[in-house]
Amino acid sequence: MRSKYIILTLLSSLIFASCNYLDFDETNNLKTKEDMYKYFDTSKSMLTYVYSFMPQGCQWFATSSGNFTPDGLAMRDCASDDGEFGAVAANIQNTNNGNWSAIKTFDDSWSLYKGIRAANSFIAEIAQVDFTRYEHNAQYTNWMKQLKYFPYEARVLRAHYFFELARRYGDIAMPLEVLTEEEANTIGKTSFNDVIDFIVSECDEAIADNHLPDSYVNEPNAEIGRVTKGFAMAVKSKALLYAASKLHNPSMNTELWKKSAKAALDIINTGLYSLDPKESANNLESKETVLMRINDNNASFELFNFPIRFTAGKRNSSQIPYSNFPSQNLVDAFETVNGYKVTLENTGWVSEDPEFDPQLPYDKRDKRFYRAILANGMKFQDRSIETYKGGADDGIVSEGGSPTGYFLNKYIQEGTLFTDGEETTNKHHWVIYRYAETLLTYAESMVNAFNDVNYTDETYKYSALWAINEVRKNADMPAIPSSGKDEFLERLYNEWRVEFAFEDHRFWDVRRWKIADTTQRELYGVKIEKQPNGTFNFYKNLYETRNWRDAMYLYPIPQNELYKNANLNPQNTGW
């Protein structure tokens, strides 16, 4: 049994301690740096601090002051056509209403530079440690086993943080050593392609020669939530996928797609991972999960995302709308169990599935629908969700109603209770990367590399069609037939969407595919009216018209960072 976790939230309250990304004391003045690296446990705590910057999709824990912020509670899918965040004044709304700017930033993630600085410091210092004076300590052998992995864990984390910044900004500053404040404020940008090359080289070195284990099950303390060989391969694969995608590869150079396909194939060929027919979210035993960020017990995610009548009045009245709501756009992406499309038109539901019942439009859908969304008529804590007009879950957003007619189910722990005397909390572990992503990456890369959904050769022994259908088979969905490239890509884009709904993919995918101009304009919901005879009328409802500018394919560099360091110019195009 895996008995011990790395709690990656350790010291997370320090993340926002400074405005300047390199104005940071890694020890937080608790001890001198030299003291921190005299002992194994404190050295390891420095690595744990590097882990604490791992991005995740939502703030599931209180800030150091015990308060919640709209930015922390909003999931990035609500800045895409998959969802809406209820709080109208939250910063995430600026990405939807056209007020996003270098001054009004969203998710600027500049704190990742603190994580990179912490990694740079750790990499330099851990190379100098000497624990031989403890060689007669009973723990010495175990310490040495762990110590050999530490520098490579930090290097892969640093590579991952560089990737997170590069997919936001494109060209980025890329410090590889601890800089003085003066040096930090003069460092220039490295091109996106060079950043990707560095990420790949770092991951390749970590992958080689058993520098990282396949898992920590048989390692000291059997810790989980730590960087493995598989995660190093995943960071490499993800970086190469983005480098090959149209946003950064406008000519669609097939050689870049071949590199991406090969990186994904390498993960497949390890045999370390397999698809899990059960939900991977919060499932520590899932063979599909490559890396999770481990969080402590909490009920805040449920408090802010349960339909409000299930929260027993515990949500602060000023924070009632701070919830994430799936859109009708997303609902329409989920097929029936027989593989037919379903759409809500102005005149009602439309589907060619002979088994589809327009009075029960949420029945017999792809099982991934139920993992992501709570819809009218579905059971929740032994009660039926009622989003129809006048139903128990109907209402205006400021009073806890859904703006789209749907509530979130992804990552929800349904067993969480808020009733006085019966309160419960649960762990919420954010999946950083899972194997389904490898298969869809392979499918996308193969069809773009070889323009044939069935292509295989001695190196690429699996086809694009095989890879997508493996994912569909795991969801008990029928295989898609062979088709031309364009039709296949349309099905593949939809597969990315439904497989990873509210797992922080859609926002990035529409950008790397450069399709956001057509997808991010209108957000729809559903209006439902219950008739006296018990039947329902369903109406497609345009909830919000959104503003899209092509500048938003990349983030603006925060203006305050440009003031501090003019070498971060030029600002990204259009900002």
Secondary structure, 3 states (H helix, E strand, C coil): CCCEECCCCCCHHHCCCCCCCCCCCCCCCCCCHHHHCCCHHHHHHHHHHHHCCCCCCCCCCCCCCCCCCHHHHCCHHHHCCCEEECCCCCHHHHHHHCCCCCCCCCCCCCCHHHHHHHHHHHHHHHCCCCCHHHCCCCCHHHHHHHHCCHHHHHHHHHHHHHHHHHHHHCCEECCCCCCCHHHHCCCCEECHHHHHHHHHHHHHHHHHHHCCCCCCCCCHHHEECCCCHHHHHHHHHHHHHHHHCCCCCCCCCHHHHHHHHHHHHHHHHHCCCCCCCCCCCCCCCCCCEEEEECCCEECHHHHHHCCHHHCCCCCCHHHCCCCEEECHHHHCCCCECCCCCEEEECCEEEECCCCCCCCCCCCCECHHHHHHEECCCCEECCEECCCCCCCCCCCCHHHCCCCCCCEECCCCCCCCCCCCCCCCCEECCEEEEEHHHHHHHHHHHHHHHHCCCCCCCCCCCCCHHHHHHHHHHHCCCCCCCCCCHHHHHHHHHHHHHHHCCCCCCHHHHHHHCCCHHHHCCEEEEEEEEECCCCCEEEEEEEEEECCCCHHHHCCCCCHHHHHHCHHHCCCCCCC
